Amino acid sequence: MRMMERNKSKFFYALYKEKVPKTDEYGNVTGEYEIIRDTPVEFSANISAAKGETSTRQFGESESYDKVIVMGTDAPPIDEYTVLWVDKTPQVDETGALVTNDDGEVITPHDYIVKKVAKSLNSVSVAISKVTVSG
């Protein structure tokens, strides 16, 4: 089954890279971690307006999500650790990294997270939930 180009919407995703331990001013490990992700990448797919009853069974009855992204076989390797920019566009610098303010906070943080990925023979469906992230 091919995805119709006119039904596709643009979104951005950033894949998980690694988890790095944080250290204090003396070089001691604090027990907290910083999540490192790749630079945001643009992709187009069919994004639902809101969750519906027909999509609910696809991911299970107990999974809560807001939208579903349906992609063809050319889908990127999106998984449950990926973050998304669906309703906004991330601000990136010339190297592709997210732009930060003077305090080191990201100016346009992600607005969706991946809840579940369901792969079939001809398509990939991704359940996503809206989140509020401060820089």
Contact map, one row per residue, 1 for C-alpha under 8 A:
111000000000000000000000000000000000000000000000000000000000000000000001000000000000000000000000000000000000000000000000011000000000000
111100000000000000000000000000000000000000000000000000000000000000000001000000000000000000000000000000000000000000000000000000000000000
111110110000000000000000000000000000000000001100000000000000000000000011000000000000000000000000000000000000000000000000000000000000000
011111110000000000000000000000000000000000000000000000000000000000000000000000000000000000000000000000000000000000000000000000000000000
001111110000000000000000000000000000000000000000000000000000000000000000000000000000000000000000000000000000000000000000000000000000000
000111110000000000000000000000000000000000000000000000000000000000000000000000000000000000000000000000000000000000000000000000000000000
001111111000000000000000000000000000000000001100000000000000000000000000000000000000000000000000000000000000000000000000000000000000000
001111111100000000000000000000000000000000011110000000000000000000000000000000000000000000000000000000000000000000000000000000000000000
000000111110000000000000000000000000000000011110000000000000000000000000000000000000000000000000000000000000000000000000000000000000000
000000011111000000000000000000000000000001111000000000000000000000000000000000000000010000000000000000000000000000000000000000000000000
000000001111100000000000000000000000000001111000000000000000000000000000000000000001111010000000000000000000000000000000000000000000000
000000000111110000000000000000000000000111100000000000000000000000000000000000000001110011000000000000000000000000000000000000000000000
000000000011111000000000000000000000000111100000000000000000000000000000000001000111100000000000000000000000000000000000000000000000000
000000000001111100000000000000000000111110000000000000000000000000000000000000000111000000000000000000000000000000000000000000000000000
000000000000111110000000000000000000111100000000000000000000000000000000000001101110000000000000000000000000000000000000000000000000000
000000000000011111000000000000000011110000000000000000000000000000000000000000001100000000000000000000000000000000000000000000000000000
000000000000001111100000000000000011110000000000000000000000000000000000000000000000000000000000000000000000000000000000000000000000000
000000000000000111110000000000000011100000000000000000000000000000000000000000000000000000000000000000000000000000000000000000000000000
000000000000000011111000000000001111000000000000000000000000000000000000000000000000000000000000000000000000000000000000000000000000000
000000000000000001111100000000001111000000000000000000000000000000000000000000000000000000000000000000000000000000000000000000000000000
000000000000000000111110000011111100000000000000000000000000000000000000000000000000000000000000000000000000000000000000000000000000000
000000000000000000011111000011111100000000000000000000000000000000000000000000000000000000000000000000000000000000000000000000000000000
000000000000000000001111111111000000000000000000000000000000000000000000000000000000000000000000000000000000000000000000000000000000000
000000000000000000000111111111000000000000000000000000000000000000000000000000000000000000000000000000000000000000000000000000000000000
000000000000000000000011111100000000000000000000000000000000000000000000000000000000000000000000000000000000000000000000000000000000000
000000000000000000000011111100000000000000000000000000000000000000000000000000000000000000000000000000000000000000000000000000000000000
000000000000000000000011111110000000000000000000000000000000000000000000000000000000000000000000000000000000000000000000000000000000000
000000000000000000000011111111000000000000000000000000000000000000000000000000000000000000000000000000000000000000000000000000000000000
000000000000000000001111001111110000000000000000000000000000000000000000000000000000000000000000000000000000000000000000000000000000000
000000000000000000001111000111110000000000000000000000000000000000000000000000000000000000000000000000000000000000000000000000000000000
000000000000000000001100000011111000000000000000000000000000000000000000000000000000000000000000000000000000000000000000000000000000000
000000000000000000001100000011111100000000000000000000000000000000000000000000000000000000000000000000000000000000000000000000000000000
000000000000000000111100000000111110000000000000000000000000000000000000000000000000000000000000000000000000000000000000000000000000000
000000000000000000111100000000011111000000000000000000000000000000000000000000000000000000000000000000000000000000000000000000000000000
000000000000000111110000000000001111100000000000000000000000000000000000000000000000000000000000000000000000000000000000000000000000000
000000000000000111110000000000000111110000000000000000000000000000000000000000000000000000000000000000000000000000000000000000000000000
000000000000011111000000000000000011111000000000000000000000000000000000000000000000000000000000000000000000000000000000000000000000000
000000000000011110000000000000000001111100000000000000000000000000000000000000000000000000000000000000000000000000000000000000000000000
000000000000011000000000000000000000111110000000000000000000000000000000000000000000000000000001110000000000000000000000000000000000000
000000000001111000000000000000000000011111000000000000000000000000000000000000000000000001000001110000000000000000000000000000000000000
000000000001110000000000000000000000001111100000000000000000000000000000000000000000000000000000000000000000000000000000000000000000000
000000000111100000000000000000000000000111110000000000000000000000000000000000000000000000000000000000000000000000000000000000000000000
000000000111100000000000000000000000000011111000000000000000000000000000000000000000000000000000000000000000000000000000000000000000000
000000011110000000000000000000000000000001111100000000000000000000000000000000000000000000000000000000000000000000000000000000000000000
001000111110000000000000000000000000000000111110000000000000000000001110000000000000000000000000000000000000000000000000000000000000000
001000111000000000000000000000000000000000011111000000000000000000001110000000000000000000000000000000000000000000000000000000000000000
000000011000000000000000000000000000000000001111100000000000000000111100000000000000000000000000000000000000000000000000000000000000000
000000000000000000000000000000000000000000000111111000000000000000111000000000000000000000000000000000000000000000000000000000000000000
000000000000000000000000000000000000000000000011111000000000000000100000000000000000000000000000000000000000000000000000000000000000000
000000000000000000000000000000000000000000000001111100000000000001110000000000000000000000000000000000000000000000000000000000000000000
000000000000000000000000000000000000000000000001111110110000000011110000000000000000000000000000000000000000000000000000000000000000000
000000000000000000000000000000000000000000000000011111110000000000000000000000000000000000000000000000000000000000000000000000000000000
000000000000000000000000000000000000000000000000001111111000000000000000000000000000000000000000000000000000000000000000000000000000000
000000000000000000000000000000000000000000000000000111111100000000000000000000000000000000000000000000000000000000000000000000000000000
000000000000000000000000000000000000000000000000001111111110000000010000000000000000000000000000000000000000000000000000000000000000000
000000000000000000000000000000000000000000000000001111111111100000000000000000000000000000000000000000000000000000000000000000000000000
000000000000000000000000000000000000000000000000000011111111100000000000000000000000000000000000000000000000000000000000000000000000000
000000000000000000000000000000000000000000000000000001111111000000000000000000000000000000000000000000000000000000000100000000000000000
000000000000000000000000000000000000000000000000000000111111101000000000000000000000000000000000000000000000000000010100000000100000000
000000000000000000000000000000000000000000000000000000011111111000000000000000000000000000000000000000000000000000000000000000000000000
000000000000000000000000000000000000000000000000000000011011111000000000000000000000000000000000000000000000000000000000000000000000000
000000000000000000000000000000000000000000000000000000000001111100000000000000000000000000000000000000000000000000000000000000000000000
000000000000000000000000000000000000000000000000000000000011111110000000000000000000000000000000000000000000000000100000000000000000000
000000000000000000000000000000000000000000000000000000000000011111000000000000000000000000000000000000000000000000100000000000001000000
000000000000000000000000000000000000000000000000001000000000001111110000000000000000000000000000000000000000000000100000000000111100000
000000000000000000000000000000000000000000000000011000000000000111110000000000000000000000000000000000000000000000000000000000111100000
000000000000000000000000000000000000000000000011111000000000000011111000000000000000000000000000000000000000000000000000000000111000000
000000000000000000000000000000000000000000000011011000100000000011111100000000000000000000000000000000000000000000000000000011110000000
000000000000000000000000000000000000000000001111000000000000000000111110000000000000000000000000000000000000000000000000000011110000000
000000000000000000000000000000000000000000001110000000000000000000011111000000000000000000000000000000000000000000000000001111000000000
001000000000000000000000000000000000000000001100000000000000000000001111111000000000000000000000000000000000000000000000001110000000000
111000000000000000000000000000000000000000000000000000000000000000000111111000000000000000000000000000000000000000000000011100000000000
000000000000000000000000000000000000000000000000000000000000000000000011111000000000000000000000000000000000000000000000011100000000000
000000000000000000000000000000000000000000000000000000000000000000000011111100000000000000000000000000000000000000000000000000000000000
000000000000000000000000000000000000000000000000000000000000000000000011111111000000000000000000000000000000000000000000000100000000000
000000000000000000000000000000000000000000000000000000000000000000000000011111000000000000000000000000000000000000000000000000000000000
000000000000000000000000000000000000000000000000000000000000000000000000001111100000000000000000000000000000000000000000000000000000000
000000000000101000000000000000000000000000000000000000000000000000000000001111111100000000000000000000000000000000001000000000000000000
000000000000001000000000000000000000000000000000000000000000000000000000000011111100000000000000000000000000000001011000000000000000000
000000000000000000000000000000000000000000000000000000000000000000000000000001111100000000000000000000000000000011111000000000000000000
000000000000001100000000000000000000000000000000000000000000000000000000000001111110000000000000000000000000000011000000000000000000000
000000000000111100000000000000000000000000000000000000000000000000000000000001111111000000000000000000000000000011000000000000000000000
000000000000111000000000000000000000000000000000000000000000000000000000000000001111100000000000000000000000011111000000000000000000000
000000000011110000000000000000000000000000000000000000000000000000000000000000000111110000000000000000000000011111000000000000000000000
000000000011100000000000000000000000000000000000000000000000000000000000000000000011111111000000000000000000111100000000000000000000000
000000000111000000000000000000000000000000000000000000000000000000000000000000000001111110000000000000000000001100000000000000000000000
000000000010000000000000000000000000000000000000000000000000000000000000000000000000111110000000000000000000001000000000000000000000000
000000000000000000000000000000000000000000000000000000000000000000000000000000000000111111000000000000000001001000000000000000000000000
000000000011000000000000000000000000000000000000000000000000000000000000000000000000111111100000000000000001000000000000000000000000000
000000000001000000000000000000000000000100000000000000000000000000000000000000000000100111110000010000000001110000000000000000000000000
000000000000000000000000000000000000000000000000000000000000000000000000000000000000000011111000011000000011000000000000000000000000000
000000000000000000000000000000000000000000000000000000000000000000000000000000000000000001111111111000000000000000000000000000000000000
000000000000000000000000000000000000000000000000000000000000000000000000000000000000000000111111111000000000000000000000000000000000000
000000000000000000000000000000000000000000000000000000000000000000000000000000000000000000011111100000000000000000000000000000000000000
000000000000000000000000000000000000000000000000000000000000000000000000000000000000000000011111100000000000000000000000000000000000000
000000000000000000000000000000000000001100000000000000000000000000000000000000000000000000011111110000000000000000000000000000000000000
000000000000000000000000000000000000001100000000000000000000000000000000000000000000000000011111111000000000000000000000000000000000000
000000000000000000000000000000000000001100000000000000000000000000000000000000000000000001111001111100000111000000000000000000000000000
000000000000000000000000000000000000000000000000000000000000000000000000000000000000000000111000111110000111000000000000000000000000000
000000000000000000000000000000000000000000000000000000000000000000000000000000000000000000000000011111111110000000000000000000000000000
000000000000000000000000000000000000000000000000000000000000000000000000000000000000000000000000001111111110000000000000000000000000000
000000000000000000000000000000000000000000000000000000000000000000000000000000000000000000000000000111111000000000000000000000000000000
000000000000000000000000000000000000000000000000000000000000000000000000000000000000000000000000000111111000000000000000000000000000000
000000000000000000000000000000000000000000000000000000000000000000000000000000000000000000000000000111111100000000000000000000000000000
000000000000000000000000000000000000000000000000000000000000000000000000000000000000000000000000000111111110000000000000000000000000011
000000000000000000000000000000000000000000000000000000000000000000000000000000000000000000000000011110011111100000000000000000000000001
000000000000000000000000000000000000000000000000000000000000000000000000000000000000000000100000011110001111100000000000000000000000001
000000000000000000000000000000000000000000000000000000000000000000000000000000000000000111100000011000000111110000000000000000000000001
000000000000000000000000000000000000000000000000000000000000000000000000000000000000100001000000000000000111111000000000000000000000111
000000000000000000000000000000000000000000000000000000000000000000000000000000000011100001000000000000000001111110000000000000000010100
000000000000000000000000000000000000000000000000000000000000000000000000000000000011111100000000000000000000111110000000000000000111100
000000000000000000000000000000000000000000000000000000000000000000000000000000000011110000000000000000000000011111000000000000011110000
000000000000000000000000000000000000000000000000000000000000000000000000000000011111000000000000000000000000011111100000000000011110000
000000000000000000000000000000000000000000000000000000000000000000000000000000111111000000000000000000000000000111111000000001111000000
000000000000000000000000000000000000000000000000000000000000001110000000000000010000000000000000000000000000000011111000000001111000000
000000000000000000000000000000000000000000000000000000000010000000000000000000110000000000000000000000000000000001111100000001110000000
000000000000000000000000000000000000000000000000000000000000000000000000000001110000000000000000000000000000000001111110000111100000000
000000000000000000000000000000000000000000000000000000000110000000000000000000000000000000000000000000000000000000011111000111000000000
000000000000000000000000000000000000000000000000000000000000000000000000000000000000000000000000000000000000000000001111101110000000000
000000000000000000000000000000000000000000000000000000000000000000000000000000000000000000000000000000000000000000000111111100000000000
000000000000000000000000000000000000000000000000000000000000000000000000000000000000000000000000000000000000000000000011111000000000000
100000000000000000000000000000000000000000000000000000000000000000000001100000000000000000000000000000000000000000000001111100000000000
100000000000000000000000000000000000000000000000000000000000000000000111100000000000000000000000000000000000000000000011111110000000000
000000000000000000000000000000000000000000000000000000000000000000000111101000000000000000000000000000000000000000001111011111000000000
000000000000000000000000000000000000000000000000000000000000000000011110000000000000000000000000000000000000000000001110001111100000000
000000000000000000000000000000000000000000000000000000000000000000011100000000000000000000000000000000000000000001111100000111110000000
000000000000000000000000000000000000000000000000000000000010000011111000000000000000000000000000000000000000000001111000000011111000000
000000000000000000000000000000000000000000000000000000000000000011111000000000000000000000000000000000000000000111110000000001111100000
000000000000000000000000000000000000000000000000000000000000000111100000000000000000000000000000000000000000000111100000000000111110000
000000000000000000000000000000000000000000000000000000000000000011000000000000000000000000000000000000000000001110000000000000011111000
000000000000000000000000000000000000000000000000000000000000000000000000000000000000000000000000000000000000011110000000000000001111100
000000000000000000000000000000000000000000000000000000000000000000000000000000000000000000000000000000000000001000000000000000000111110
000000000000000000000000000000000000000000000000000000000000000000000000000000000000000000000000000000000000111000000000000000000011111
000000000000000000000000000000000000000000000000000000000000000000000000000000000000000000000000000000001000100000000000000000000001111
000000000000000000000000000000000000000000000000000000000000000000000000000000000000000000000000000000001111100000000000000000000000111
